[in-house]
Amino acid sequence: MQDATRLGIPEIVEQIVLSFPAAIHFWNADSDRFIFLEAILWRRERVFNLIYQMDVGAELIRSIPWKDRLLNHGLHMVALLRREQLINLKASVPVAVLQMQRELQWFKEVEKLTPPCDKEERNADGMTPTEVFYNTHQDLMKEAEHWMKDTATSCTIVAALIATMVFTVAITVPGGNNPDNGHPVLSKQKAFIIFGISDAVALFSSITSALMFLLILTSRYAKEDFLHTLPTRLIIGLTSLFLSILSTMVASVAIVYLVYRDNKAWILVPIIALASIPATLFGALQFPLLVEMIQSTYGRGIFSNKNDRAPIG
């Protein structure tokens, strides 16, 4: 039972409980911890959810204030980040900022289940759960901050280059202007309208992206920022940057079409193929991270509600 909880195998835990219902109240004499606290300590959300959804879940939640030999209760345990937990975290979550977000999600979830009078309890080292969290997550916070700043710096440069390029193209009208009325010569061409719309979208989205990444660079990087603020800014920044790259490619293809449509139409095929490469590469490399970040920040989350499945036990 303890090994299944520690390794995060809810199927075994469920089978043991169905066969021996009293096993859910297993108490480890070596560590002075109930099985529910073991799931919290080792960050096994599937086992945590399974136990929480049981009929006896409410009773087991009351074991959170139970203290071990070092006077750590459930909130202290979820605030701890030792080498074993860090290895499991890095194996399940790809980048440092999402790892920090996952740790905060765990802390907030257990904090909701902890009685208010126990949230400021001190352990044998004289530390509250919040102090334990700060003390054991300093390296991870620095790693997440470093990753965010590196990503924001690189993307800011790209966004600024795109904004400069599309603004220059916008004031240098393809085909020139009519000397009689000053209107663009090609203004009635459909390709010119596509060019104008794409260029404007690229300009505004690249500026939006640059602003988001600048906000990331100037953030205070407090603990709470990694839960929603920084991931949200990164999501907006990456999405708008991808949109600006895609719009720039469309505008470029429209210009090439306007220039070569009459006498060298054959050149359009390789140009369109080459224009799709940057957007495809960016999407292939960043899209999985973007999707995971959106799911982690705005999805259902890793914790289930009490009524998500039929009660067990």
Secondary structure, 3 states (H helix, E strand, C coil): CHHHHHHCCHHHHHHHHHHCHHHHHCEECCCCEEHHHHHHHCCCHHHHHHHHCCCCHHHHHCCCCCCCCCCCCHHHHHHCCCHHHHHHHHHHCCCHHHHHHHHHHHHHHHHHHCCHHHCCCCCCCCCCHHHHHHHHCHHHHHHHHHHHHHHHHHHHHHHHHHHHHHHHHHHCCCCCECCCCCCECCCCCHHHHHHHHHHHHHHHHHHHHHHHHHHHHCCCCCHHHHCCHHHHHHHHHHHHHHHHHHHHHHHHHHHHHHHHCCCCHHHHHHHHHHHHHHHHHHHHHHHHHHHHHHHHHHCCCCCCCCCCCCCCC
